[in-house]
Amino acid sequence: MNKINEHIIIIGNGISGITAAREVRKQGGQAITVISAETDYFFSRTALMYVYMGHMKFEHTQPYENFFWQKNNIQLIKALVQKVDTASKKIQLDRGDWLAYDKLVIATGSRPNKFGWPGQDLKGVMGMYSKQDLEYLEQSTKNCKRAVIVGGGLIGIEMAEMLHSRKIAVTLLVREAGFWGNILPPSESAMIGRHIKEHHIDLRLSTGLIEILSDRDGSARAVVTDKGETIDCQVVGLAAGVTPNIDFLKGSGIELGKGVKVNRYLETNIENVYAIGDCAEQQEAIDLRKPVEAVWYTGRIMGETLARTLCGKRTAYDPGPWFNSAKFFDIEYQTYGWVWAKPREYENQFYWEHPKGKKAIRISYHKETKAFLGINCLGIRMRHEFFDTVLNNQLSVDNVISNLKKANFDPELFTTYEKEIKTAFEKDHSNLIPTNNG
């Protein structure tokens, strides 16, 4: 039952925490307090790069008017939570005061990884996750001639594009033999690697960071790689992944692993304490997903799910089929289902790439059952709803190939490639396609 006088405190004003707050307000009359030290108001984290590139102002990243929160009776506090006392059901803020809660939601997100590199705390060394990171990057690149980015993931390529837009020379260090090689199969990795180099990014594969060198003022002046090279630079971007932001919870009695341990209901080991978003770690992984997922849409689903539980309808978290999207400069990437960089023993894969090397798809299907398992799309947009239906109903790969036109999401006047893809698939897999193409 909803308790009108119940107080819910949400630590973190990212997509997970704010979604939970909004959904609780739609369903119930509980008092809601959202606490964040990052910003006064919720903003779209994925849009930060476009602020730096001059495509929008920061206020444009805020989807709600400032009066929205008071109008909906959601109290916002800009402060840092220093301690959680689960015995007394109170939290302590950095300004010294304590706040009592009936239910506590931890939605504190992530922070950029640091792996103990010498010089990692010098001036001019930063990650790219928070609004403060954006402000520091803006400040640090005013007179920057070259930057080095460490890490070949999605944040790394975003930073490269941001800096490139300011005509700053960029060197990108990637430990793997191919860009995002632990996620993308070799052909797609090679395609994106070529594309990065075409944008005049100095991509160094199979290259790691050893040390960041300091100038007399304590600022970064160069990096040393594991190839023995010294690369002069004024800015170093750390983009080697993120870690759940949970240090303040140590000693609270809340069970921690890499993140805050939760069950399928997003409940911690402490009654009335929950965790959602990047900082939550599933005690048992769901399907083939990682226990911690730093993904925007799963954070939103967690917020929606938990709101139902907070309002009296205990609901298990179900993220549905795996999906992700990104952008590598001007090549869009989508993936639905599971397509492994190294195929599993039960998995067959079909790959098609356009002769110009800017568009490709890879389809994964089960060797025995022919069930569709997943697809990678590069430079071609596909419909989320279509693949959700296919994956939820375990439809066959021939069904997907026969209905690629329905799956395509490119605008009307865009060139489409369904015929070429289908012809290539049928040539290699003629035994899979029924004569009626049903």
Secondary structure, 3 states (H helix, E strand, C coil): CCCCCCEEEEECCCHHHHHHHHHHHHHCCCEEEEEECCCCCCCCHHHHHHHHCCCCCHHHHCCCCCCHHHHCCEEEEECCEEEEECCCCEEEECCCCEEECCEEEECCCEEECCCCCCCCCCECEECCCCHHHHHHHHHHCCCCCEEEEECCCHHHHHHHHHHHHCCCEEEEECCCCCCCCCCCCHHHHHHHHHHHHHCCCEEECCCCEEEEEECCCCEEEEEEECCCCEEECCEEEECCCEEECCHHHCCCCCCECCCEEECCCCECCCCCEEECHHHEEECCCCCCCCCCCCCHHHHHHHHHHHHHHHCCCCCCCCCCCCEEEEEECCEEEEEEECCCCCCCCCEEEEEEECCCCCCEEEEEEECCCCEEEEEEEECCCECHHHHHHHHHCCCEHHHHHHCHHHHECCCCCCCCCHHHHHHHHHHHCCCCCCCCCC
